[in-house]
Each structure stands twice: as structure tokens, then as C-alpha cells.
Amino acid sequence: MPTTTRRVHNFYAGPATMPAEAIARAQSELLDFAGTGMSVMEISHRAKPYMAIQAEAEALVRELLAVPSNYKVLFLQGGASMQFAMVPMNLLPPERHADYVVTGEFAKKALKEAKLLGKTRVAGTGEATNFDRLPSALDLSPDAAYAHITSNNTIFGTQYQAFPETGDVPLVADMSSDIMWRPTDVTRFGLIYAGAQKNLGPSGVTLVIVREDLLERAPENLPSMLAYRTHAKADSMYNTPPTFAIYMLRNVLDWVKGQGGLAEMEARNRRKAEAIYGVIDRHAGFYAGHAQVEDRSMMNVTFRLPGEELEKAFLAGAQEQGFVGLAGHRSVGGCRASIYNAMPLEGALALAEYMEAFARQHG
């Protein structure tokens, strides 16, 4: 990268920081991709140079997550919000119901969409305690068409460390904010979906991993663009895919592989989280973490300071020192540090050092 380039410590929750190496690779190829004389943004999605990119992106998803051959990997559009509707459209027959575990705002949105399309049950909720923990006991039905969870809750900072057992009921997970933060057994799930803009790449592409036997559940009268089987049969090229977003996803996942894969990502992510949570715990009378300790997220650290004026001073001082994106979600306020895969350990350690100094000065 040019020596004049300035990179801040980016703690935005999404779109979020990406590996500098992945961005630099795009920069070097932006005007002339692989000797084609064209930018990747100008190449037909049916042309061999682009098709090779998408094939590599899928291969990296399969390699990093050890995706079995009986699962389809799809690159779709519309974000996780579109999946809130597509999941019940495809997997929820009229005569059956789906179980939903409500652990935050996006889980509530997923349930809201499903209610418009079929029968639902709430199998567990953390709303009574303002989503500061995951439900300790779930009322899962063995007759459900599927059970839906949100693996990580960006607004409240909670995360599943162990996934619920659902028996023969397909488990569906919105993993938008923590996919690939660690190795994951894909066979535990019937379907996984994730908006790319946190751990996978830029906004604009949505990753869906779906078990093949579930593809035929969709009713025949479902519009083509809303049926998973349409995109599976067309290798995610039924319509023009978000080519540049998929290219960037390829760059990011190639970086992940080069860093040592998901085991290395998990080790780094835990070290980053431990550094920041360590400050919160040492200064428990000054910083108040929102999430209960046992359900803390390794991706989104949420906390409050004793008052709004101190929070404003904390955020202003952070901005001056090159930390951006630390304000909490508008619905809950406070502070939030998003420490996805691409956040360097050095950035998390620098934030922890700033938090330590701020607490000693103002606590």
C-alpha cells in the first residue's frame, strides 16, 4: 500500500474493517484484472475470468468451513434481511410451524417476517432481561419444520458458544456477524446464512449454505428469484451476481486461509476479546458490560460508562486517537467495539490501553 495511506482502528459493526491486504490486492488489480485490460467490475459474469473468481470463492468457503458435498454454497443478494423471508418461503410448509429463538433485534426481525408467511413458535427469548443473556432453556418442538437462531447479536453483544441440539429438526442460523470466527461443524445445520459485511467482505453479497435435501421443500409457485433451488441449479448465476462483492469476498477468504485458517482466527479473536473484556472486568465500577459473562460475544463488546457525558468524552478521546465506530447501536446507546476477523490484535490491544487509561483518569 502507498506509504501515505492512513488506516484508523475501525470498530464499526458493519460494514466493517477488512484486511488491508485484501483491499490492497483489489487496488493493484482495479484497472487491469489478470491481464484482461478491464476492471473486475467491467467483466461479464459469464466470462471465464470472472467465473474463475466465483469458483475460487466457493472453493474457499468449502475449504475453510469443511462444507460437505451434500450442501450447496450460494452467493445471493438482499442481505440477511432478505433471508428472513426466504427461509420461511422455502422451508415452512403451510401445515407446519417453525421455532424461533429470540435473542436480539435481528432475531425479532426474522420472526416478524416468518409470521407473515407461516406458523411460528417462540422457543425461547431474552427480552425480559433486555437481551443481556441467551435463553437458558429452550422449548424446542420435535415437530417444527426448522428451528431458527441468530448466532451472534451485534447490538447486545451476546453469542452462542455452543449451539442448541435440535435432533432431526433442521437448525437454521443467521451467522451474519460471526461466521468464520472459528471452525464450525456445518453438518449441525440445515441452512446457514450471512450478510458479508462483517467477516466475509463488503456489503452486497449474502452467503447461504444449504443442505441439498431442503431445496425441494419450496412450493412450486414460489417466484424463481426467491427459491433456493433456482440459485443452486444456476450456480448462483440465475441473474447477474454482485460480482465485485464476490471478488472482494474471495480476497478476504484467501487472506484468512493465508493467515492459518479458522483455527488461527479463533485464537486471535479470543485474545482480542480477552484484552478488552479484561479492562471492563478490572474496572467493573466504571465500565459496565451489557452481556452476562457466560454469553459474551467474541465479535461485539458492548459496554456503558457511568454517564452520558463520560461516554461522550470517551468517544471523543477515542476519535482523537484514531479509534472509530465505537458508539453503540442507536437503539441502546453506550459503546461497542466490533472486533471481527480483520481487526488486528494490535488494534484491540491499543483500545484496551486507551480504556485502561481513561478509567484511571476518570474513575
C-alpha positions, 0 to 999 in steps of 0.5 A: 500500500502507498506509504501515505495511506492512513488506516484508523482502528475501525470498530464499526459493526458493519460494514466493517474493517477488512484486511488491508491486504485484501483491499490492497490486492483489489487496488493493484488489480482495479484497472487491469484484472489478470491481464484482461485490460478491464476492471473486475467490475467491467467483466461479464459474469459469464466470462471465464475470468470472472467465473474463475473468481466465483469458483475460487470463492466457493472453493474457499468457503468449502475449504475453510468451513469443511462444507460437505458435498451434500450442501450447496454454497450460494452467493445471493443478494438482499442481505440477511434481511432478505433471508428472513423471508426466504427461509420461511418461503422455502422451508415452512410448509403451510401445515407446519410451524417453525421455532424461533429463538429470540435473542436480539433485534435481528432475531425479532426481525426474522420472526416478524417476517416468518409470521407473515408467511407461516406458523411460528413458535417462540422457543425461547427469548431474552427480552425480559432481561433486555437481551443481556443473556441467551435463553437458558432453556429452550422449548424446542418442538420435535415437530417444527419444520426448522428451528431458527437462531441468530448466532451472534447479536451485534447490538447486545453483544451476546453469542452462542458458544455452543449451539442448541441440539435440535435432533432431526429438526433442521437448525437454521442460523443467521451467522451474519456477524460471526461466521468464520470466527472459528471452525464450525461443524456445518453438518449441525445445520440445515441452512446457514446464512450471512450478510458479508459485511462483517467477516466475509467482505463488503456489503452486497453479497449474502452467503447461504449454505444449504443442505441439498435435501431442503431445496425441494421443500419450496412450493412450486409457485414460489417466484424463481428469484426467491427459491433456493433451488433456482440459485443452486441449479444456476450456480448462483448465476440465475441473474447477474451476481454482485460480482465485485462483492464476490471478488472482494469476498474471495480476497478476504477468504484467501487472506484468512486461509493465508493467515492459518485458517479458522483455527488461527482466527479463533485464537486471535479473536479470543485474545482480542476479546480477552484484552478488552473484556479484561479492562471492563472486568478490572474496572467493573465500577466504571465500565459496565458490560451489557452481556452476562459473562457466560454469553459474551460475544467474541465479535461485539463488546458492548459496554456503558460508562457511568454517564452520558457525558463520560461516554461522550468524552470517551468517544471523543478521546477515542476519535482523537486517537484514531479509534472509530465506530465505537458508539453503540447501536442507536437503539441502546446507546453506550459503546461497542467495539466490533472486533471481527476477523480483520481487526488486528490484535494490535488494534484491540490491544491499543483500545484496551490501553486507551480504556485502561487509561481513561478509567484511571483518569476518570474513575 
